[in-house]
Amino acid sequence: MRKISRGGTLERPPRTLLADFLDRAETVGADRETVLRGFEAIRAVDNRRITAESLPEVRRWYASVARGRPDLSVYVDDSFYLGAAWQCWVGQSRKYLLGLRRSGAISSDLRRFVVDLGCGVGYSTLALSDLFPLASVLGTNVDGLQAAVARSLGVDLTTLPGIPPGVDLVFASEYFEHFPAPVDHLLEVVDSLDPRYLVVANSFGVAAIGHFPEYLVDGDVVSPRRTSRAFGAALRRLGYENLKLRFWNGKPAVWRRR
């Protein structure tokens, strides 16, 4: 399929891109109806019409976690989860990037690398290219349906070891919750990329496919609330300050290296 033209990604109403997204999903091997069902189900959760726990797909994920064998195939070949990733763009990352742009907190004149961690289906990466047109914007994701859709859009996918340190900005929307030891992974990210800015939106306490009911911090199993506190404390120890930008619900949190 044709790569989508960059420019104005944030201005385009998501509904005008939905048909194109579904076509791309089908082209990379996803089941179109299941993708659409995943999107609509997670949208209903976000709008509080239903609970996440009422969805069999969410219950299956947590059952796999309880068995000690998280079903990581959801990231690779699950059409329902692909639809959920679209809703993550529509309902979360798009709004965070719009807020970041309105705030003017970070200059558009970044010139090195901007990294979209766990870039989902790639639309957030395109939007970052619009926000920071002078930078090289890269996405990361596991290989699978989401990555295939992102590549079809023209997103440049890579891995953490493939990115030079001294990154201008890391964007991580609904990303760190997907690691059983998220603070340890944060340390890996900072050690590898040494970013000047981290723009982070965490939802440790929200039930969702890929999230965990508890997390590992400093070798202890702790609650999502304690995980969130430990995450912020780790960033402060690493020399970052949290800019007070008054975003709704505190998202995204913008951290700047002191």
C-alpha positions in Angstrom: 0.0 0.0 0.0 1.0 3.6 -0.5 2.8 5.3 2.4 0.6 8.0 4.0 1.7 11.5 3.3 3.2 13.2 6.4 2.0 16.6 7.5 -1.1 17.4 9.4 -1.4 14.0 11.1 -2.8 15.6 14.3 -5.3 17.8 12.3 -6.9 14.8 10.6 -9.9 13.5 12.5 -9.2 9.9 13.3 -12.5 8.8 11.7 -11.1 10.0 8.3 -8.2 7.6 8.7 -10.1 4.6 10.0 -10.9 3.0 6.7 -7.3 3.4 5.5 -6.1 1.8 8.8 -8.5 -1.1 8.4 -7.4 -1.7 4.8 -3.8 -1.7 6.0 -4.6 -4.1 8.8 -6.2 -6.5 6.4 -3.3 -6.2 4.0 -0.8 -7.3 6.7 -2.9 -10.4 7.6 -5.3 -9.2 10.3 -9.0 -10.1 10.4 -10.8 -6.8 9.5 -13.9 -7.5 11.6 -11.9 -8.5 14.7 -9.8 -5.4 14.4 -12.9 -3.2 14.2 -14.4 -5.1 17.2 -11.2 -4.5 19.2 -11.3 -0.8 18.5 -14.9 -0.4 19.3 -14.6 -2.5 22.5 -11.7 -0.5 23.9 -13.4 2.7 22.9 -16.4 1.6 25.0 -14.0 1.0 27.9 -12.4 4.4 27.5 -15.9 6.0 27.4 -16.9 4.0 30.5 -19.8 2.3 28.8 -18.3 -1.1 29.8 -15.4 -2.3 32.1 -12.2 -3.8 30.7 -12.8 -6.8 32.9 -16.0 -7.6 31.1 -14.1 -8.3 27.9 -13.1 -12.0 27.4 -9.9 -10.9 25.7 -8.8 -8.9 28.8 -9.8 -11.8 31.1 -7.7 -14.2 29.0 -4.7 -11.9 29.3 -4.9 -11.7 33.1 -5.5 -15.5 33.3 -2.2 -16.0 31.4 -0.4 -13.7 33.9 -1.9 -15.6 36.8 -0.5 -18.8 35.4 2.9 -17.2 35.2 3.0 -17.4 31.4 1.8 -14.0 30.0 0.4 -14.5 26.5 2.9 -12.3 24.6 1.4 -13.4 21.3 -1.1 -10.6 21.7 1.6 -8.2 20.6 2.4 -10.3 17.5 -0.7 -11.7 15.8 -3.8 -10.7 17.7 -6.3 -8.8 15.5 -8.3 -7.7 18.5 -5.3 -6.1 20.1 -4.4 -4.4 16.8 -7.8 -2.7 17.0 -7.0 -1.8 20.6 -3.8 -0.2 19.4 -5.8 2.0 17.1 -7.9 3.2 20.0 -4.7 3.9 21.9 -3.8 6.4 19.2 -7.3 7.9 18.9 -8.0 8.1 22.7 -4.6 8.6 24.2 -1.4 9.4 22.3 -3.1 11.7 19.8 -4.5 13.8 22.7 -1.2 13.8 24.5 0.6 15.1 21.5 -2.0 17.8 20.8 -1.5 18.9 24.4 2.2 18.9 24.1 2.0 21.1 21.0 -0.4 23.5 22.6 1.9 23.8 25.7 4.9 25.0 23.7 7.0 23.4 26.4 9.4 21.8 23.9 10.8 23.7 20.9 10.1 22.2 17.4 13.8 22.9 16.6 15.0 19.5 17.8 17.7 18.2 15.4 18.9 14.8 16.5 16.6 11.9 17.3 13.1 11.6 18.5 12.1 8.1 19.6 8.5 6.8 19.9 8.8 3.8 22.2 6.2 1.1 21.5 4.9 3.1 18.7 1.8 1.0 18.1 0.3 1.3 14.6 2.6 4.2 13.8 0.3 7.3 13.7 1.9 8.8 16.8 5.3 8.5 15.1 4.0 10.3 12.0 2.7 13.0 14.3 6.0 13.4 16.1 7.6 13.9 12.6 5.2 16.8 12.1 6.0 18.3 15.5 9.7 17.9 15.1 10.4 18.2 11.4 14.2 18.7 11.7 14.8 15.5 13.8 15.1 11.9 12.7 12.0 10.3 14.2 12.1 6.6 14.9 9.6 4.1 16.3 10.2 0.9 18.2 7.9 -2.1 18.4 8.0 -5.9 18.5 7.7 -7.5 15.1 4.1 -8.4 14.2 0.9 -6.9 13.0 1.3 -3.5 14.6 4.9 -3.1 13.2 3.7 -4.2 9.8 1.0 -1.5 9.7 3.5 1.1 10.9 6.0 0.1 8.2 3.2 0.4 5.6 2.8 4.0 6.7 6.4 4.8 6.2 7.5 4.7 9.9 11.2 4.0 10.4 11.3 1.1 13.0 14.4 0.2 15.0 15.4 -1.2 18.3 17.0 0.5 21.4 20.5 -0.8 20.7 20.2 0.6 17.2 19.8 4.3 18.4 22.8 6.4 19.3 22.8 8.0 22.7 22.1 11.7 23.1 18.5 11.5 21.9 16.5 14.7 22.0 13.2 13.3 23.1 11.6 10.0 24.0 7.8 9.6 23.8 6.3 6.7 25.7 2.5 6.6 25.7 1.0 3.6 27.5 4.3 1.8 27.2 6.0 1.1 30.5 3.0 -0.7 31.9 3.7 -3.6 29.5 6.9 -4.5 31.3 6.7 -6.6 34.6 9.7 -4.5 35.9 9.0 -1.1 34.4 11.5 0.9 36.5 14.3 -1.5 35.5 13.3 -0.9 31.9 13.2 2.8 32.4 16.8 2.6 33.6 17.7 0.7 30.4 16.1 3.3 28.2 17.9 6.2 29.9 21.2 4.4 30.0 20.9 3.5 26.3 19.4 6.8 24.9 20.4 9.5 27.4 17.4 11.6 26.3 17.1 15.3 27.0 13.3 15.0 27.4 11.0 12.1 28.3 7.3 12.6 27.5 5.6 9.8 29.4 2.0 8.7 29.9 1.7 5.8 32.3 -1.4 4.0 33.5 -0.1 1.3 35.8 -3.4 0.9 37.7 -5.6 0.6 34.6 -6.8 -2.9 33.6 -5.9 -3.6 30.0 -4.4 -6.3 27.8 -0.6 -6.2 28.4 -0.8 -4.6 31.9 0.0 -6.4 35.1 -1.9 -6.4 38.4 1.4 -6.0 40.3 4.9 -5.0 39.3 8.4 -5.8 40.3 10.4 -2.9 41.8 13.8 -3.4 43.4 13.1 -7.1 43.7 9.7 -6.6 45.5 6.2 -7.2 44.1 4.4 -3.9 44.6 1.1 -2.3 43.7 0.6 -0.1 40.6 0.4 3.0 42.8 3.8 2.2 44.4 5.2 1.5 41.0 4.1 4.9 39.7 5.8 6.6 42.7 9.0 4.5 42.2 9.0 5.5 38.5 9.0 9.2 39.2 11.5 8.8 42.0 13.9 7.0 39.6 13.6 9.8 37.1 14.5 12.4 39.7 17.5 10.3 40.8 18.6 10.2 37.2 18.7 14.0 37.1 15.3 14.8 35.5 12.8 17.4 36.6 9.0 17.1 36.0 7.7 20.2 34.2 4.5 21.4 35.7 2.3 21.9 32.6 -1.2 21.3 34.0 -2.3 18.7 31.5 -5.6 17.1 32.3 -5.0 14.1 34.7 -1.3 15.0 34.6 -0.8 13.3 31.2 1.6 13.4 29.6 4.3 14.0 32.2 7.2 15.9 30.6 10.5 15.3 32.2 13.6 17.4 31.3 17.2 16.6 32.1 18.5 19.1 34.6 
